[in-house]
Amino acid sequence: MLRQIRPAIVLLILMTVLTGLVYPLFMTEVAHVLFPHQAAGSPIERDGKVIGSELIGQNFTDAKYFHSRPSATTDTDPNDSTKTVPAPYNAANSGGSNAGPTSKALIERVQGDVEALKKEKDRPVPIDMVTTSGSGLDPHITPANAEFQVPRVAKARNVPEDQVRALVADATEGRLLGIFGEPRINVLKLNLALDALK
């Protein structure tokens, strides 16, 4: 019986080593050679120091910065380990809220956010200003979201709105290959461009 099982065991071990160890390590090295920036996590540096990633959003709350989408990420409550507390853009706990369209808590949160934003600027609020992404870590906002925030940012920085709009236009990324996705703006890159203004 061992003679019949032995080839299966040897093949299992061989394929586990090849497909579970050799192939992933080989592909990782190929990625590091061909795409070093992306393989390192697409880091964004300032003054030689990594301050973020192109792929993971950050929480900006100061009026002089463009704000990211709301984030649904959470962390363990330090006072009660059986509960969670909001932890915006917590990369260690990526995920959406899983709240459906009939969720009372979600409806109340969105309505509250819309009311607060309408006090800032009385016009229709772009949907991505009040809804979270599936990952909770989306680094992008829509051009409509950025346009809504231009007056606040310009006022907080004491610069003309047209100058801020020009930065928004420069930071807008088009559709992939001209057909996939929607135009978008990386919030961290846009805020770094704002900080570079004289």
Secondary structure by P-SEA (a helix, b strand, c coil): ccccaaaaaaaaaaaaaacccaaaaaaaaaaaaacccccccccccccccccccccbbbbbcccccccccccccccccccccccccccccccccccccccccccaaaaaaaaaaaaaaaaaccccccccccccccccccccccaaaaaaaaaaaaaaacccaaaaaaaaaaacccccccccccccccaaaaaaaaaacc
